[in-house]
Amino acid sequence: MTAESDSTSKLRAWGQLVRLPNVFTVVADVSGAFLLINRGPQPASRFVCVVLAGISLYWAGMVLNDVFDIERDRGQRPGRPLPSGSIPIGQAKIAGWSLLVLGVVLAAVSGQIPSDRSPVSWVPAAVGVSLALMIVAYDGPLKKTFLAPAAMGCCRVLSFLLGASPGIGGWVAAAGLPADGLLFPKFVIAIALGFGVYIMGITTIARNEAVGGPSPDLYRGLLFTMIGAAVLAFAPQTAVGNFNWQISPRGEFPILIGMIAFPVTLRGLRLVNEPTAEKIQTLVRVGILTLIPLAAAFAFLGAGPVWGLLVFSLVVPAIMLARQFRVT
């Protein structure tokens, strides 16, 4: 094997370890939240910093997931990068914990960058620390418990709040709204919860992806997924005050979310009748990648169609890479 091919093989192994296609879902939900609150990618330095924070924390979670699962994977998935030896376990540990710390640092920095639009804030740091702790809790003690899907949902809640956090102070001040004793306006929390419940449903369905067959998890997961999509559709209507939304939150927006979520719901209903492992895996893959157009809808709502389409365009590399790397 040549040095070039060995290097390519190593990069591919790292791509498998971090589940490369999925990172675009994180870029999408962090970007969608930032664009919703700031009505655009300004200030650019905060935008870039918080997106990089989201990527770092997500990759940390993926790497540490396999670090914690190394013994199980040696028996059940020996072809994964760590049990196969493609990536030494020591390197994975260093990378995972380093990315976790880097993500928290970048989150903190994103709130301290000077901006005319929003005051400096430690809210992004607080969200980053909370997300890091939840990642470790899911990868470690919670993954094998009934709380695992809820923990994964919490990670998505915090991921969306991370994207919203650098500009939330300026948004609240500009709108002249009270914070109601909360770090975020209620409608932002509602949107984040919608993403969390949606991904909790997908995670619940995924618990049977290896073996397939009928399971109450399929029914529960589909129900959670549909509830999450419904919350996303109507959450902007909970905003208090008159805002210059780019699309009507009471008219076109719920329809848009419904159109995005419909293929996932339809696949789920069909899956109930034929719950093979292959169909479950396909639904999970589609459900995860659907996070991108869902996030794009919120970018559209806050920043307009151009930014909505740019976020939506992330589905292209995500789908292309999903053909080469596992999503789950």
Buried (B, 14 or more C-beta within 10 A) or exposed (E): EEEEEEEEEEEBBBBBBBBBBBBBBBBBBBBBBBBBBBBBBBBEBBBBBBBBBBBBBBBBBBBBBBBBBBEEBEEEBEEBBBBBEBBEBEEBBEBBBEBBEBBBBBBBBBBBBEBEBBEEBEBBBBBBBBBBEBBBBBBEEBBEEEBBBBBBBBBBBBBBBBBBBBBBBBBBEEBEBEEEEEBBBBBBBBBBBBBBBBBBBBBBBBBBBEEBEEBEBBBBBBBBBBBBBBBBBBBBEBBEEEBEBBBEBEEEBBEBBBEBBEEBBEBBEEBEEEBEEEBBBBBBBBBBBBBBBBBBBBBBBBBBEEBBEBBBBBBEBBBEBBEEBBBB
